């Protein structure tokens, strides 16, 4: 399925590309203080995500060849929502591949993604 076939999801995706959503911060761990890095946990907070009913999610078991962007493409039809999968699953370092670290991921159902993206955009 193409991204534009997901009930308006395409209207939000490019606006919420990583570079447009997350703040870049100086990376104090690097030798060069001009280098910036994204920090999903510092920029975006989901309140009570652990108390969200399980009906809002589906499960996904990562395969050996999976990376975050590929999982995003499989479930949302776009690679740009990888950060949402990481955030929902409490991934602190998205450079660590999902397999074999995560045996099962919670994936927010597509019908709720537009609402969340709208709230982020407003907020």
C-alpha positions in Angstrom: 0.0 0.0 0.0 1.2 3.5 -0.8 1.5 6.1 2.0 -1.2 8.3 0.5 -3.7 5.5 0.9 -3.6 5.6 4.8 -6.6 8.0 5.5 -4.6 11.2 5.4 -1.5 9.9 7.0 0.6 11.3 4.1 -0.7 14.8 5.0 1.3 14.7 8.2 4.4 12.5 7.5 6.7 15.0 5.7 5.9 17.7 8.3 6.8 15.3 11.1 10.0 14.0 9.5 12.7 13.7 12.2 14.5 16.9 11.2 11.2 18.9 11.5 10.0 17.4 14.8 12.9 16.8 17.1 15.3 19.4 18.5 18.9 18.9 17.9 21.2 19.3 20.9 25.0 19.6 21.2 26.4 16.2 21.8 28.6 16.6 24.8 30.0 13.0 24.4 31.7 13.9 21.1 35.0 15.7 20.8 33.6 18.3 18.5 31.1 20.5 20.4 29.5 21.7 17.1 28.1 18.2 16.4 24.4 17.9 17.1 22.3 14.9 17.9 18.6 14.3 18.3 17.2 13.2 21.6 13.8 11.8 21.2 13.3 11.4 25.0 14.2 15.0 25.7 12.0 16.4 23.0 8.9 14.4 23.2 7.0 13.0 26.2 4.1 10.6 26.0 2.2 10.7 29.3 0.9 7.4 30.6 1.8 5.4 27.5 2.1 2.4 29.8 -1.5 2.8 30.9 -2.9 3.0 27.3 -5.2 0.2 26.6 -3.7 -2.6 24.6 -6.4 -2.3 22.0 -4.6 0.8 20.7 -1.6 -1.4 19.7 -0.7 -4.4 17.7 2.3 -6.6 18.2 5.2 -6.9 15.9 8.1 -9.4 16.2 11.3 -8.0 14.6 13.0 -10.1 12.0 16.8 -10.4 11.7 16.8 -8.0 8.7 14.7 -5.4 10.3 15.7 -1.9 11.2 13.5 0.9 12.7 12.8 2.5 9.3 11.9 -0.8 7.7 9.5 -1.7 10.5 8.0 1.8 10.1 7.5 1.2 6.4 6.0 -2.3 7.0 3.4 -1.0 9.5 2.7 2.6 8.3 3.8 2.7 4.7 6.5 5.3 5.4 10.0 5.2 6.8 9.5 8.5 8.5 7.6 7.2 11.6 10.4 5.1 13.0 10.7 7.5 15.9 7.1 6.8 16.9 7.8 3.1 17.2 11.0 3.8 19.2 9.2 6.2 21.5 6.2 3.9 22.2 8.6 1.0 23.0 10.9 3.1 25.2 13.9 2.8 22.9 16.6 5.1 24.2 19.2 4.5 21.5 17.7 4.0 18.0 21.1 3.1 16.7 20.7 -0.3 18.3 18.8 -2.6 15.8 15.5 -4.1 17.0 16.6 -7.7 16.4 17.4 -9.6 18.6 17.2 -6.9 21.4 13.4 -6.6 21.2 11.4 -9.8 21.0 8.1 -8.1 20.5 7.3 -4.4 19.8 4.1 -2.5 20.5 3.0 -0.7 17.3 0.4 2.0 17.6 -2.5 1.2 15.4 -2.7 3.4 12.2 -6.1 4.8 13.1 -4.6 6.6 16.2 -1.4 8.0 14.5 -3.1 11.0 12.9 -4.5 12.1 16.2 -1.1 11.9 17.9 0.6 13.7 15.1 -2.0 16.4 15.2 -1.5 16.9 19.0 2.2 17.1 18.6 1.8 19.6 15.8 -0.4 21.8 18.0 1.7 21.5 21.0 
